[in-house]
Amino acid sequence: DIEGEQGWFQTEHRVYDRAGERCITCRKARIVRRVVAGRSTCFCPRCQH
């Protein structure tokens, strides 16, 4: 940031860059990555987070 502190916000993402890992919310399904209209999206197929 502008004060030179290391960023931490990406540690709060529930699905971004977590394809193949278990969902943090439901802990049952694995996060899926799909390409839609040329853009990638990640989601939990069980709880939709």
C-alpha positions in Angstrom: 0.0 0.0 0.0 1.0 3.6 0.1 2.6 3.2 3.5 4.8 0.3 2.3 2.8 -2.4 4.2 2.4 -5.9 2.7 -1.1 -6.6 1.3 -3.3 -9.2 3.0 -6.6 -8.9 1.2 -6.0 -11.9 -1.1 -5.9 -14.2 1.9 -9.6 -13.4 2.3 -10.7 -14.7 -1.1 -12.9 -17.8 -0.7 -12.5 -19.2 -4.2 -10.1 -17.1 -6.3 -6.9 -19.0 -7.1 -8.1 -22.0 -5.0 -9.2 -24.3 -7.9 -9.0 -28.0 -6.7 -8.9 -27.1 -3.0 -11.8 -27.8 -0.7 -14.4 -25.0 -0.3 -13.8 -22.9 2.8 -17.5 -22.4 3.3 -19.1 -25.9 3.0 -15.8 -27.9 3.3 -17.3 -30.7 1.2 -16.8 -29.9 -2.5 -13.7 -28.8 -4.4 -13.5 -25.4 -6.0 -13.9 -25.6 -9.8 -12.4 -23.2 -12.4 -14.3 -22.6 -15.6 -13.8 -20.3 -18.6 -16.9 -18.3 -19.5 -16.8 -15.8 -22.4 -13.0 -15.9 -22.4 -12.8 -15.1 -18.7 -12.1 -17.6 -15.9 -14.3 -18.0 -12.9 -14.0 -20.1 -9.8 -16.8 -21.4 -7.7 -18.0 -24.2 -5.4 -20.4 -26.5 -7.2 -22.1 -27.4 -4.0 -22.8 -24.0 -2.2 -22.1 -21.6 -5.1 -19.5 -19.5 -3.2 
